[in-house]
Amino acid sequence: MFNSREIFVASIRDVAKAAGVSLGTVSNAINRPEVLAPLTLRKVQKVIEEMGFVPNASARNLRAGRNRVIGLVVPDISNPFFTALAMGVNDAAFAAKYVVILCNTDESTDKESQYLEVLSAQNVEGILITPARETIRALAKVVEKGIRLALVDRPALGLQACSVAVNDSYGGSLALTHLHELGHRKILLLTGSEDIPQVADRNTGIRESMKEISANQLPQIMELRLDSMSASNAYDAMMKKIESGVDFTGIICGNDLIALGAIRALREKNIAVPEDVSVIGYDDIDFAGSANVPLTSISQPAYELGFAAAELIISECENPERHVHQRIEFQPRLVVRSSTAPTKSHRANLRIS
């Protein structure tokens, strides 16, 4: 049997009765202690302590039109990049006493739209989103409803919103320059649809870099588009590509999962990485360095992206009148490991020179 006294939870009415004051006085002692006389304040605080009364923060937030909840919408939480990003968001939110609702769209614009509607109906204070595709109109509708919005891993072009992104154009340039300097002149671009803004930006960086290369050194770029930027999809696509002939010496991949899937297919077909084909990924996820062939990758700070974005949206929630939308851009960097190497002809030229 439970003893009723052991599970007694004091209410604000219990505190008021025990202290011999009104409900309003107890409320002031909690929320506006400066308006009470010192003796009255001490008396109420003593009763609160003795009774173990815990003020109902949820009720106070509701009365103030606040719930301290933000939504996070990502295209693929199974991708370690977005897992790290979500951890950054969660840590920043936890420090500010906010709760995060995580929504995974599976790269579906339909799911994305439904999640935006659900989060709006839940009256979240703000939404952080990495759009699955080019969905500016849908996001603009969210802003029009008065919901605070911040874009993560994507600049907020044309939107009244904060954004935290990576200079993906520069990232694409880094990848191409690295393979070109290793002597690669036939390069396969293995990535997703250009409907994905990050993919389009990286491809822009590749094209811009080619303008800086002399005509006699210009690489040939072949493109293979994937429906989904997953390791399994990359593996299947690469197996088919190998069957039709390996006419490339280097591969630039849309992310590290694609790179790992491609390497698996190459090795199963006895094509050595990097001796026969060099592979470069993108994201530099946690286990990129501990893969069977440690992966050269374009590193972008996923955790820091999430943390910074959460800080921006929380700042806007806390001080909406004084908030100024910000655009934060991180710079990617090249991390060289064992999956890229000079071509055989380039190695021979180096020996001769």
Rosetta silent file (secondary structure, phi, psi, omega in degrees, C-alpha in Angstrom):
SEQUENCE: MFNSREIFVASIRDVAKAAGVSLGTVSNAINRPEVLAPLTLRKVQKVIEEMGFVPNASARNLRAGRNRVIGLVVPDISNPFFTALAMGVNDAAFAAKYVVILCNTDESTDKESQYLEVLSAQNVEGILITPARETIRALAKVVEKGIRLALVDRPALGLQACSVAVNDSYGGSLALTHLHELGHRKILLLTGSEDIPQVADRNTGIRESMKEISANQLPQIMELRLDSMSASNAYDAMMKKIESGVDFTGIICGNDLIALGAIRALREKNIAVPEDVSVIGYDDIDFAGSANVPLTSISQPAYELGFAAAELIISECENPERHVHQRIEFQPRLVVRSSTAPTKSHRANLRIS
SCORE:     score description
SCORE:     0.000 S_00000001
   1 L     0.000  139.275  174.661    0.000    0.000    0.000 S_00000001
   2 L   -85.134  139.838  172.548    1.157    3.520   -0.776 S_00000001
   3 L   -84.593  121.426 -175.556    1.103    6.081    2.006 S_00000001
   4 H   -58.084  -30.061 -179.747   -0.780    9.090    0.651 S_00000001
   5 H   -69.150  -25.759 -178.382    1.573   11.432    2.503 S_00000001
   6 H   -74.812  -22.930 -177.488    4.530    9.979    0.585 S_00000001
   7 H  -111.587   13.965  178.782    3.072   10.911   -2.801 S_00000001
   8 L   -65.964  128.583  176.242    1.643   14.310   -1.824 S_00000001
   9 L  -117.337  117.154 -176.188    2.495   16.953   -4.408 S_00000001
  10 L   -69.165  140.857  174.327    1.995   20.510   -3.220 S_00000001
  11 L  -106.894  171.963  178.931    0.003   22.907   -5.384 S_00000001
  12 H   -64.315  -30.683  176.846    0.101   26.684   -5.434 S_00000001
  13 H   -66.994  -38.663  178.344   -3.173   26.676   -3.446 S_00000001
  14 H   -62.739  -41.560  179.385   -1.556   24.527   -0.742 S_00000001
  15 H   -63.932  -44.848 -179.355    1.324   26.998   -0.489 S_00000001
  16 H   -61.707  -42.955 -179.675   -1.043   29.977   -0.257 S_00000001
  17 H   -64.839  -45.256 -178.237   -3.118   28.312    2.452 S_00000001
  18 H   -66.764  -33.782 -178.806   -0.084   27.298    4.534 S_00000001
  19 H   -86.997  -12.138 -179.021    1.481   30.753    4.251 S_00000001
  20 L    70.458   35.858  179.781   -1.783   32.552    4.889 S_00000001
  21 L  -130.224  175.190  179.585   -1.534   34.617    1.709 S_00000001
  22 L   -81.788  165.524  175.872   -3.385   34.904   -1.589 S_00000001
  23 H   -60.920  -38.259  179.509   -2.660   32.947   -4.749 S_00000001
  24 H   -62.084  -36.048  179.140   -1.444   36.181   -6.334 S_00000001
  25 H   -66.932  -40.392  177.407    1.106   36.677   -3.560 S_00000001
  26 H   -64.079  -42.971  178.316    2.532   33.194   -4.127 S_00000001
  27 H   -59.810  -41.666  178.303    2.666   33.874   -7.875 S_00000001
  28 H   -65.631  -37.374  179.371    4.530   37.129   -7.222 S_00000001
  29 H   -61.500  -31.298 -179.054    6.974   35.358   -4.917 S_00000001
  30 H   -84.928  -45.713 -170.698    7.828   33.026   -7.801 S_00000001
  31 H  -101.656  -29.894 -176.735    7.704   35.377  -10.775 S_00000001
  32 L  -138.913   62.576 -174.813    8.060   38.928   -9.409 S_00000001
  33 H   -60.862  -23.068 -176.616    9.703   38.734   -5.965 S_00000001
  34 H   -68.718  -16.715 -177.737   10.788   42.371   -6.140 S_00000001
  35 H   -88.295   -8.544 -177.601    7.189   43.598   -5.676 S_00000001
  36 L   -95.407  152.828  172.942    6.707   41.890   -2.287 S_00000001
  37 L   -66.674  143.235 -176.323    7.670   43.127    1.137 S_00000001
  38 H   -53.057  -42.301 -178.680   10.793   41.302    2.385 S_00000001
  39 H   -65.056  -43.094  179.163    8.990   39.658    5.338 S_00000001
  40 H   -64.253  -43.464 -179.894    6.149   38.394    3.131 S_00000001
  41 H   -61.031  -45.595 -179.177    8.576   37.111    0.520 S_00000001
  42 H   -63.656  -38.845 -179.727   10.651   35.208    3.079 S_00000001
  43 H   -62.821  -45.537 -179.413    7.501   33.669    4.619 S_00000001
  44 H   -67.017  -42.950  179.808    6.250   32.399    1.251 S_00000001
  45 H   -62.103  -35.751  178.525    9.700   31.144    0.202 S_00000001
  46 H   -64.962  -43.297  178.768   10.011   29.231    3.482 S_00000001
  47 H   -65.310  -41.670  178.191    6.672   27.478    2.892 S_00000001
  48 H   -57.791  -43.650 -179.949    7.640   26.692   -0.717 S_00000001
  49 H   -67.106  -44.230 -177.757   10.867   25.091    0.509 S_00000001
  50 H   -65.504  -36.579 -176.431    9.191   23.152    3.342 S_00000001
  51 H   -88.637   -7.349 -178.923    6.428   21.782    1.096 S_00000001
  52 L    65.874   32.242 -178.384    8.776   21.007   -1.809 S_00000001
  53 L   -70.066  131.680  177.287    6.587   22.996   -4.166 S_00000001
  54 L  -113.300  115.584  179.255    7.808   23.010   -7.777 S_00000001
  55 L   -58.755  141.686 -178.625    6.417   25.861   -9.935 S_00000001
  56 L   -82.753   95.806 -177.746    4.711   24.625  -13.092 S_00000001
  57 H   -63.970  -35.134 -178.966    6.953   25.979  -15.842 S_00000001
  58 H   -62.114  -43.266  179.872    4.694   24.552  -18.549 S_00000001
  59 H   -63.630  -42.519  179.875    1.705   26.488  -17.266 S_00000001
  60 H   -63.035  -41.271 -179.623    3.706   29.710  -17.087 S_00000001
  61 H   -64.657  -40.594  179.474    4.986   29.205  -20.612 S_00000001
  62 H   -63.291  -41.709  178.862    1.490   28.560  -21.957 S_00000001
  63 H   -63.600  -31.274 -179.258    0.170   31.736  -20.334 S_00000001
  64 L   -89.760    3.582 -177.407    3.027   33.640  -21.941 S_00000001
  65 L    74.024   25.079 -176.945    2.415   32.018  -25.339 S_00000001
  66 L  -121.231  146.492  171.523    5.650   30.016  -25.013 S_00000001
  67 L  -134.728   -3.439  176.035    6.337   26.284  -25.045 S_00000001
  68 L    54.505   40.361  177.566   10.139   26.219  -25.528 S_00000001
  69 E  -122.809  132.048  174.363    9.854   23.600  -28.280 S_00000001
  70 E  -123.751  150.889  177.700   11.629   23.786  -31.647 S_00000001
  71 E  -100.689  146.488  174.468   11.375   21.437  -34.614 S_00000001
  72 E  -125.422  119.056 -177.818   14.294   19.967  -36.556 S_00000001
  73 E  -115.190  117.933 -178.777   13.561   18.662  -40.067 S_00000001
  74 E  -127.099  156.258 -176.779   16.334   16.712  -41.842 S_00000001
  75 L   -80.140  -23.891 -175.789   16.366   14.633  -45.054 S_00000001
  76 L  -161.390   91.851 -176.598   18.126   11.498  -43.753 S_00000001
  77 L   -70.772  -15.577  176.962   18.842   10.943  -40.059 S_00000001
  78 L   -74.012  -18.067  175.471   20.535    7.611  -40.892 S_00000001
  79 L   -74.502  121.763 -177.602   23.332    9.619  -42.536 S_00000001
  80 H   -55.143  -25.882  176.858   25.965   10.208  -39.820 S_00000001
  81 H   -60.602  -46.721 -178.480   26.340   13.801  -41.022 S_00000001
  82 H   -76.045  -25.275  173.022   22.764   14.585  -39.993 S_00000001
  83 H   -63.432  -46.320  178.415   23.130   12.556  -36.804 S_00000001
  84 H   -65.194  -39.498  178.115   26.028   14.804  -35.779 S_00000001
  85 H   -61.001  -44.553  179.862   24.087   17.885  -36.877 S_00000001
  86 H   -63.802  -35.474  176.778   21.112   16.826  -34.741 S_00000001
  87 H   -63.034  -40.004  177.082   23.407   16.324  -31.746 S_00000001
  88 H   -62.598  -44.082  177.464   24.618   19.899  -32.137 S_00000001
  89 H   -60.935  -47.366 -176.764   21.039   21.180  -32.244 S_00000001
  90 H   -63.137  -41.302 -178.852   20.048   19.101  -29.227 S_00000001
  91 H   -65.331  -42.017  178.283   23.013   20.211  -27.115 S_00000001
  92 H   -65.935  -40.289  179.702   22.369   23.903  -27.804 S_00000001
  93 H   -66.482  -42.930 -179.641   18.653   23.455  -27.112 S_00000001
  94 H   -60.921  -41.907  179.975   19.260   21.542  -23.882 S_00000001
  95 H   -62.442  -29.915 -179.340   21.585   24.265  -22.610 S_00000001
  96 L   -97.174    7.968  179.715   18.817   26.825  -23.224 S_00000001
  97 L    63.442   41.159  173.491   16.118   24.565  -21.691 S_00000001
  98 L  -110.913  157.088  176.359   14.397   23.929  -25.017 S_00000001
  99 E  -110.889  143.469 -178.116   13.018   20.628  -26.338 S_00000001
 100 E  -112.282  130.027  170.793   13.629   19.424  -29.909 S_00000001
 101 E  -100.303  118.625 -176.905   11.126   17.514  -32.066 S_00000001
 102 E   -95.001  129.610  178.441   13.059   15.571  -34.737 S_00000001
 103 E  -125.595  127.866 -178.871   11.431   14.929  -38.126 S_00000001
 104 E  -110.018  120.595 -173.717   13.059   12.772  -40.836 S_00000001
 105 L   -91.565   -9.286 -175.695   11.790   13.350  -44.386 S_00000001
 106 L    54.642   35.286  179.181   13.635   10.521  -46.185 S_00000001
 107 L    61.535   23.006 -179.041   14.453   13.129  -48.876 S_00000001
 108 L  -102.350  124.280  177.544   10.709   13.377  -49.662 S_00000001
 109 H   -68.872  -29.929  177.138    9.223   16.812  -50.347 S_00000001
 110 H   -65.052  -46.811  177.290    5.758   15.426  -49.511 S_00000001
 111 H   -61.874  -40.440 -179.785    6.920   14.296  -46.075 S_00000001
 112 H   -58.784  -46.585  179.897    8.682   17.610  -45.606 S_00000001
 113 H   -62.317  -41.487  179.752    5.466   19.548  -46.303 S_00000001
 114 H   -64.924  -41.545  179.102    3.482   17.330  -43.927 S_00000001
 115 H   -65.070  -38.283  178.065    6.029   17.755  -41.140 S_00000001
 116 H   -62.694  -39.168  177.584    5.983   21.528  -41.587 S_00000001
 117 H   -66.283  -43.045 -179.722    2.189   21.465  -41.227 S_00000001
 118 H   -63.344  -46.298 -179.637    2.365   19.250  -38.133 S_00000001
 119 H   -64.021  -37.944  176.882    4.995   21.419  -36.460 S_00000001
 120 H   -62.946  -43.025  179.552    2.983   24.540  -37.268 S_00000001
 121 H   -65.240  -28.651  179.178   -0.118   22.951  -35.729 S_00000001
 122 L   -80.723   -1.639  178.766    1.909   22.096  -32.617 S_00000001
 123 L    57.703   40.210  175.252    2.762   25.808  -32.235 S_00000001
 124 L   -62.756  154.595 -177.324    6.489   25.180  -32.006 S_00000001
 125 L   -78.263  -23.275  178.993    8.465   28.345  -31.387 S_00000001
 126 E  -166.118  161.890 -179.893   10.763   27.794  -34.335 S_00000001
 127 E  -130.092  129.005  170.663   11.774   25.311  -37.020 S_00000001
 128 E  -101.928  133.491 -175.874   15.270   24.323  -38.154 S_00000001
 129 E  -145.499  137.686  164.955   15.285   22.646  -41.545 S_00000001
 130 L  -105.967  102.517 -173.838   17.611   21.170  -44.127 S_00000001
 131 L   -61.820  142.480  178.823   15.299   21.158  -47.164 S_00000001
 132 L   -71.134  -35.749 -179.461   15.128   17.952  -49.182 S_00000001
 133 L  -142.762 -164.920  177.530   14.837   19.875  -52.437 S_00000001
 134 L   -77.804   96.243 -173.275   14.267   23.420  -53.702 S_00000001
 135 L  -127.013   44.053 -176.659   11.240   24.266  -51.538 S_00000001
 136 H   -60.204  -40.757 -177.622   11.466   28.036  -51.055 S_00000001
 137 H   -62.808  -43.918  179.601    7.719   28.560  -51.585 S_00000001
 138 H   -63.438  -39.628  179.987    6.756   26.037  -48.916 S_00000001
 139 H   -70.364  -34.973  178.324    9.218   27.568  -46.472 S_00000001
 140 H   -62.408  -35.238  178.123    7.981   31.074  -47.263 S_00000001
 141 H   -64.659  -36.023  177.742    4.483   29.978  -46.207 S_00000001
 142 H   -63.429  -45.167  179.512    5.870   28.906  -42.833 S_00000001
 143 H   -63.005  -39.072  179.972    7.450   32.327  -42.347 S_00000001
 144 H   -62.763  -28.263  178.164    4.178   34.011  -43.385 S_00000001
 145 L   -75.990   -4.943  179.511    2.412   32.158  -40.556 S_00000001
 146 L    90.116    8.594  179.062    4.727   33.895  -38.106 S_00000001
 147 L   -87.198  131.368 -179.502    6.762   30.801  -37.272 S_00000001
 148 E   -70.632  138.799 -173.707   10.467   31.465  -36.845 S_00000001
 149 E  -135.069  141.192  172.697   12.598   29.564  -39.334 S_00000001
 150 E  -138.407  135.119  179.106   16.302   28.860  -39.748 S_00000001
 151 E   -93.773  139.171 -178.402   17.924   26.893  -42.561 S_00000001
 152 E  -118.202  131.374 -177.247   20.708   24.440  -41.771 S_00000001
 153 L    62.086   30.612 -179.222   23.359   23.431  -44.334 S_00000001
 154 L  -164.647  127.776  176.775   21.631   25.734  -46.790 S_00000001
 155 L   -68.989  146.582 -177.300   21.703   29.534  -47.310 S_00000001
 156 L   -89.147   63.365 -178.035   18.354   31.296  -46.808 S_00000001
 157 L   -70.651  124.166  177.256   18.222   32.894  -50.247 S_00000001
 158 L    77.956    8.075 -179.432   15.037   34.918  -50.698 S_00000001
 159 L  -119.978  144.016  172.328   13.729   34.126  -47.201 S_00000001
 160 L   -83.250   79.067 -175.074   13.372   36.285  -44.118 S_00000001
 161 L  -158.807  158.943  173.426   15.203   33.739  -41.998 S_00000001
 162 E   -77.581  159.620  174.410   18.550   32.880  -40.461 S_00000001
 163 E  -150.458  147.885  173.832   20.798   30.330  -42.108 S_00000001
 164 E  -129.649  119.145 -173.116   23.902   28.343  -41.281 S_00000001
 165 E  -140.420  173.423  175.029   25.594   26.767  -44.276 S_00000001
 166 E  -113.478  145.662  177.420   28.855   25.489  -45.719 S_00000001
 167 L   -73.351   82.435 -174.924   30.525   26.980  -48.782 S_00000001
 168 H   -68.894  -28.164  176.120   29.723   23.949  -50.943 S_00000001
 169 H   -60.978  -43.018  177.316   30.984   25.602  -54.109 S_00000001
 170 H   -66.556  -35.651  177.915   34.420   25.801  -52.512 S_00000001
 171 H   -62.455  -42.691  176.416   34.055   22.191  -51.369 S_00000001
 172 H   -62.416  -39.243  178.138   33.476   21.029  -54.942 S_00000001
 173 H   -63.273  -42.475  178.344   36.506   23.016  -56.034 S_00000001
 174 H   -59.061  -43.221 -177.463   38.677   21.391  -53.355 S_00000001
 175 H   -64.120  -48.267 -179.030   37.663   17.907  -54.507 S_00000001
 176 H   -65.100  -44.667 -178.716   38.390   18.514  -58.185 S_00000001
 177 H   -59.532  -40.960 -179.719   41.661   20.332  -57.520 S_00000001
 178 H   -60.883  -50.260 -179.026   42.892   17.482  -55.316 S_00000001
 179 H   -66.622  -38.066 -179.933   42.275   14.795  -57.953 S_00000001
 180 H   -63.455  -41.009  179.767   43.620   16.996  -60.741 S_00000001
 181 H   -67.173  -21.462  176.787   46.859   17.613  -58.854 S_00000001
 182 L   -87.380    3.205  175.815   47.249   13.837  -58.513 S_00000001
 183 L    95.550    4.880 -178.124   47.152   13.521  -62.303 S_00000001
 184 L   -76.837  126.478 -179.131   43.550   12.381  -62.756 S_00000001
 185 L  -120.560   -9.461  174.090   42.112   13.469  -66.099 S_00000001
 186 E  -123.114  105.367 -170.234   39.086   11.156  -66.337 S_00000001
 187 E  -121.742  130.566  176.182   36.868   11.767  -63.332 S_00000001
 188 E   -94.984  129.143  175.035   33.451   10.312  -62.501 S_00000001
 189 E   -99.279  108.054 -175.929   31.051   12.539  -60.567 S_00000001
 190 E  -109.917  103.097 -171.861   28.872   10.176  -58.505 S_00000001
 191 E  -155.939 -171.285 -178.464   26.201   12.168  -56.719 S_00000001
 192 L   -93.132 -166.703 -178.323   22.510   13.032  -56.376 S_00000001
 193 L   -71.763  148.356  176.085   20.142   15.264  -58.291 S_00000001
 194 L   -73.041   -3.435  170.318   20.922   18.940  -58.814 S_00000001
 195 L   -64.871  -22.985  176.016   17.480   19.601  -57.294 S_00000001
 196 L   -82.087  116.169 -172.819   19.403   19.232  -54.035 S_00000001
 197 H   -55.581  -38.590 -178.679   20.944   22.698  -53.529 S_00000001
 198 H   -63.661  -39.573  178.316   24.144   21.381  -51.937 S_00000001
 199 H   -63.399  -45.763  179.724   24.755   19.103  -54.934 S_00000001
 200 H   -60.663  -41.842 -179.108   24.164   21.966  -57.355 S_00000001
 201 H   -65.767  -41.164  179.555   26.550   24.228  -55.446 S_00000001
 202 H   -65.003  -40.067  178.055   29.330   21.614  -55.388 S_00000001
 203 H   -64.800  -35.929  175.470   28.936   21.040  -59.112 S_00000001
 204 H   -61.043  -42.522  178.044   29.175   24.795  -59.648 S_00000001
 205 H   -61.860  -38.502  177.994   32.461   24.758  -57.745 S_00000001
 206 H   -64.450  -46.338 -179.280   33.769   21.960  -59.953 S_00000001
 207 H   -63.913  -39.623  179.486   32.832   23.831  -63.133 S_00000001
 208 H   -65.513  -37.455  179.205   34.390   27.059  -61.863 S_00000001
 209 H   -65.368  -34.417 -179.066   37.626   25.227  -61.010 S_00000001
 210 H   -65.416  -25.876  178.157   37.838   23.820  -64.522 S_00000001
 211 L   -66.939  -21.845 -178.117   37.984   27.378  -65.874 S_00000001
 212 L   -89.567   -4.086 -176.599   41.301   27.786  -64.057 S_00000001
 213 L   -97.890  136.646 -179.996   42.864   24.718  -65.703 S_00000001
 214 L   -64.346  152.244 -172.770   44.784   25.036  -68.960 S_00000001
 215 H   -57.700  -38.254 -177.211   43.169   23.433  -72.016 S_00000001
 216 H   -76.979   -9.467  178.536   45.799   20.697  -72.402 S_00000001
 217 H  -111.007    3.440 -172.127   45.345   19.655  -68.768 S_00000001
 218 L   -65.645  127.409  179.907   41.544   19.862  -68.690 S_00000001
 219 L   -78.888  154.651  173.187   39.934   16.771  -67.122 S_00000001
 220 E   -92.655  124.713 -178.674   36.998   14.927  -68.639 S_00000001
 221 E  -106.021  121.347  173.408   34.056   14.863  -66.209 S_00000001
 222 E  -106.502  143.629 -176.465   31.495   12.046  -66.449 S_00000001
 223 E  -118.244  137.034  174.300   28.330   12.218  -64.351 S_00000001
 224 E  -131.768  111.147 -175.726   26.312    9.438  -62.751 S_00000001
 225 E   -91.575  140.106  179.451   23.216   10.615  -60.869 S_00000001
 226 L  -109.289  143.135  176.068   21.691    8.648  -58.000 S_00000001
 227 L   -68.642  -34.327  179.883   18.029    8.638  -56.969 S_00000001
 228 L  -136.570  137.524 -175.521   19.089    8.421  -53.332 S_00000001
 229 L   -87.636   60.521 -177.797   22.424    9.441  -51.830 S_00000001
 230 L  -115.555  162.685  179.505   22.891    6.187  -49.913 S_00000001
 231 H   -65.241  -41.535 -177.832   25.680    3.614  -49.754 S_00000001
 232 H   -66.567  -40.239  178.590   23.472    0.817  -51.119 S_00000001
 233 H   -66.002  -40.295  177.959   22.299    2.913  -54.053 S_00000001
 234 H   -64.794  -40.425  178.867   25.878    3.922  -54.841 S_00000001
 235 H   -59.868  -49.326 -179.104   26.994    0.286  -54.668 S_00000001
 236 H   -61.842  -44.733 -179.085   24.317   -0.840  -57.147 S_00000001
 237 H   -64.848  -38.922 -179.070   25.021    2.036  -59.538 S_00000001
 238 H   -69.983  -37.287  177.390   28.772    1.441  -59.416 S_00000001
 239 H   -60.112  -42.456  177.952   28.398   -2.285  -60.102 S_00000001
 240 H   -66.830  -39.546 -179.982   26.439   -1.456  -63.268 S_00000001
 241 H   -64.092  -41.230 -179.988   28.960    1.194  -64.247 S_00000001
 242 H   -63.362  -38.952  179.668   31.868   -1.231  -63.859 S_00000001
 243 H   -61.931  -30.857 -179.910   30.109   -3.772  -66.093 S_00000001
 244 L   -87.211   -3.853  176.627   29.954   -1.174  -68.871 S_00000001
 245 L   116.403  134.648  179.319   33.660   -0.396  -68.482 S_00000001
 246 L   -92.666   97.934 -178.542   35.888    1.573  -66.134 S_00000001
 247 L  -109.710   33.488 -179.220   36.858    4.632  -68.167 S_00000001
 248 L  -143.995  156.485  177.478   37.829    6.805  -65.200 S_00000001
 249 L  -116.292   -9.706  179.689   40.667    6.957  -62.668 S_00000001
 250 E  -141.612  149.509  178.259   39.032    9.140  -60.028 S_00000001
 251 E  -129.148  128.115  170.218   35.585    9.491  -58.432 S_00000001
 252 E  -101.898  120.037 -174.756   34.150   12.546  -56.682 S_00000001
 253 E  -104.559  148.535 -177.388   31.262   11.401  -54.489 S_00000001
 254 L   -68.267  -25.375  172.039   28.312   13.429  -53.214 S_00000001
 255 L  -158.122  177.937 -176.548   28.857   12.226  -49.658 S_00000001
 256 H   -70.641  -31.775  178.868   30.890    9.710  -47.687 S_00000001
 257 H   -64.495  -41.584  175.658   28.167    7.047  -47.761 S_00000001
 258 H   -60.248  -43.806 -179.955   28.219    7.144  -51.562 S_00000001
 259 H   -60.993  -43.417 -179.513   32.013    6.860  -51.466 S_00000001
 260 H   -66.002  -38.736  176.378   31.899    3.822  -49.170 S_00000001
 261 H   -65.121  -39.797  179.296   29.319    2.114  -51.405 S_00000001
 262 H   -66.315  -43.427  179.803   31.430    2.824  -54.487 S_00000001
 263 H   -62.479  -40.121  178.121   34.616    1.505  -52.870 S_00000001
 264 H   -59.719  -44.831  179.421   32.836   -1.697  -51.872 S_00000001
 265 H   -64.409  -44.151  179.864   31.748   -2.283  -55.492 S_00000001
 266 H   -60.253  -45.438 -177.221   35.217   -1.521  -56.869 S_00000001
 267 H   -67.814  -35.926  178.012   36.941   -3.892  -54.454 S_00000001
 268 H   -65.785  -25.669  177.850   34.460   -6.687  -55.172 S_00000001
 269 L   -96.372   16.189  177.388   35.393   -6.331  -58.851 S_00000001
 270 L    60.233   32.761  173.293   39.108   -6.457  -57.941 S_00000001
 271 L  -102.142  114.246 -171.611   39.654   -2.797  -58.790 S_00000001
 272 L   -76.455  137.814  174.154   42.135   -1.486  -56.245 S_00000001
 273 L  -114.643  119.684   10.782   41.544    1.764  -54.358 S_00000001
 274 L  -102.325    6.044 -172.492   43.548    3.971  -54.734 S_00000001
 275 L   -58.961  -41.991 -179.954   46.024    2.138  -57.012 S_00000001
 276 L   -96.953  -43.039 -178.811   43.534    1.808  -59.898 S_00000001
 277 L  -136.495  129.439  174.594   40.832    4.321  -58.948 S_00000001
 278 E   -91.564  143.535 -178.371   40.972    7.154  -56.413 S_00000001
 279 E  -130.648  130.313  176.581   37.806    7.992  -54.461 S_00000001
 280 E  -122.754  132.425  179.796   37.019   11.189  -52.569 S_00000001
 281 E   -99.596 -168.451  179.734   33.967   11.621  -50.344 S_00000001
 282 E  -148.037  130.705  177.333   32.179   14.574  -48.795 S_00000001
 283 E   121.304  -37.629 -174.978   31.226   15.272  -45.138 S_00000001
 284 L    56.338   57.653  178.678   34.104   13.497  -43.331 S_00000001
 285 L   -65.585  166.784 -170.576   31.742   11.503  -41.119 S_00000001
 286 H   -52.870  -43.665 -174.297   33.071    9.943  -37.921 S_00000001
 287 H   -94.859   13.049  177.467   34.058    6.560  -39.370 S_00000001
 288 H   -60.424  -38.065 -178.075   35.518    7.894  -42.649 S_00000001
 289 H   -78.381  -14.504 -178.166   39.011    7.546  -41.220 S_00000001
 290 H  -110.686   13.893  176.432   38.452    4.010  -39.937 S_00000001
 291 L   -68.056  166.516  179.228   36.956    2.520  -43.123 S_00000001
 292 L   -53.156  -42.414  169.023   38.679   -0.454  -44.798 S_00000001
 293 L  -113.556  104.758 -178.635   40.295    2.119  -47.059 S_00000001
 294 L   -50.617  127.856 -165.042   40.558    5.301  -44.947 S_00000001
 295 L   -90.731  124.725  166.994   38.562    7.835  -46.920 S_00000001
 296 E   -69.356  134.726 -173.262   39.815   11.128  -48.298 S_00000001
 297 E  -151.342  156.655  170.410   36.945   13.545  -47.780 S_00000001
 298 E   -89.226  114.423 -174.038   35.810   17.156  -47.843 S_00000001
 299 E   -87.180  132.776  170.698   35.159   17.894  -44.189 S_00000001
 300 L  -131.047  141.760 -170.157   32.288   20.065  -43.045 S_00000001
 301 L   -80.721   84.519 -174.320   31.523   20.712  -39.357 S_00000001
 302 H   -60.377  -48.460 -178.570   28.139   19.020  -38.925 S_00000001
 303 H   -59.946  -45.498 -178.753   27.932   19.368  -35.130 S_00000001
 304 H   -65.225  -35.654  175.445   28.925   23.040  -35.266 S_00000001
 305 H   -58.049  -50.163 -179.108   26.357   23.681  -38.012 S_00000001
 306 H   -63.994  -43.846 -178.152   23.582   22.302  -35.829 S_00000001
 307 H   -62.590  -46.586 -178.440   24.742   24.046  -32.666 S_00000001
 308 H   -64.598  -40.436  179.930   25.055   27.444  -34.377 S_00000001
 309 H   -64.307  -42.138  178.797   21.654   27.119  -36.069 S_00000001
 310 H   -64.209  -40.434  177.830   19.956   26.232  -32.783 S_00000001
 311 H   -60.996  -39.423  179.820   21.577   29.206  -31.065 S_00000001
 312 H   -65.237  -47.024 -176.869   20.251   31.517  -33.792 S_00000001
 313 H   -68.799  -36.210  178.436   16.658   30.264  -33.626 S_00000001
 314 H   -68.131  -39.219  176.271   16.658   30.296  -29.817 S_00000001
 315 H   -60.092  -40.347  178.574   18.024   33.842  -29.818 S_00000001
 316 H   -68.007  -38.163  177.856   15.170   34.860  -32.106 S_00000001
 317 H   -64.733  -38.760 -175.729   12.630   33.119  -29.850 S_00000001
 318 H   -77.897  -34.235 -176.744   13.977   34.846  -26.742 S_00000001
 319 L  -136.305   65.695 -174.892   14.323   38.351  -28.208 S_00000001
 320 L   -61.610  -33.455 -177.464   12.140   38.586  -31.336 S_00000001
 321 L   -69.182  -34.363 -176.167   11.950   42.394  -31.298 S_00000001
 322 L   -98.471   -2.393 -174.766   15.713   42.857  -31.272 S_00000001
 323 L   -71.874  137.675  173.841   16.632   39.874  -33.436 S_00000001
 324 L  -120.257  125.328 -179.013   18.461   40.471  -36.715 S_00000001
 325 L   -59.911  136.859 -178.110   18.603   37.586  -39.208 S_00000001
 326 L  -120.983  151.366  174.654   22.121   36.267  -39.697 S_00000001
 327 E  -119.996  109.025 -179.956   23.828   34.263  -42.434 S_00000001
 328 E  -104.889  131.609  179.573   26.674   32.131  -41.099 S_00000001
 329 E  -127.299  123.334  175.017   28.934   30.299  -43.555 S_00000001
 330 E   -92.339  152.995  177.571   31.542   27.700  -42.617 S_00000001
 331 L  -102.048  128.409  177.004   34.451   26.834  -44.906 S_00000001
 332 L   -73.980  166.447  177.323   35.027   23.156  -45.780 S_00000001
 333 E  -142.464  152.920  179.769   38.502   21.636  -45.770 S_00000001
 334 E   -85.032  128.401  174.629   40.215   18.752  -47.516 S_00000001
 335 E  -114.857  109.923 -175.220   41.187   15.773  -45.338 S_00000001
 336 L   -91.056  126.941  175.662   43.591   13.507  -47.250 S_00000001
 337 L  -130.997 -147.423 -168.532   43.706    9.811  -46.363 S_00000001
 338 L   -90.126   -4.402 -174.083   44.420    6.567  -48.219 S_00000001
 339 L   -86.176   -2.998  175.953   41.609    6.474  -50.802 S_00000001
 340 L  -126.735  145.141 -179.109   43.303    8.921  -53.189 S_00000001
 341 L  -158.806  164.005  176.610   46.724    8.681  -54.825 S_00000001
 342 L   -61.846  149.520  174.622   48.563    9.816  -57.964 S_00000001
 343 L   -67.291  163.989 -179.424   47.678    8.014  -61.191 S_00000001
 344 H   -60.099  -42.417 -179.520   50.187    5.501  -62.544 S_00000001
 345 H   -67.911  -35.459  179.099   51.278    7.878  -65.306 S_00000001
 346 H   -68.308  -38.843  177.441   51.619   10.733  -62.827 S_00000001
 347 H   -63.395  -40.432  179.576   53.753    8.551  -60.544 S_00000001
 348 H   -64.214  -41.860  178.675   55.960    7.659  -63.518 S_00000001
 349 H   -64.108  -37.550  179.060   56.375   11.329  -64.438 S_00000001
 350 H   -64.876  -38.194  179.780   57.281   12.148  -60.843 S_00000001
 351 H   -66.869  -39.920 -179.396   59.985    9.440  -60.878 S_00000001
 352 H   -65.779  -43.194 -178.756   61.409   10.771  -64.144 S_00000001
 353 L   -72.657    0.000    0.000   61.478   14.349  -62.909 S_00000001
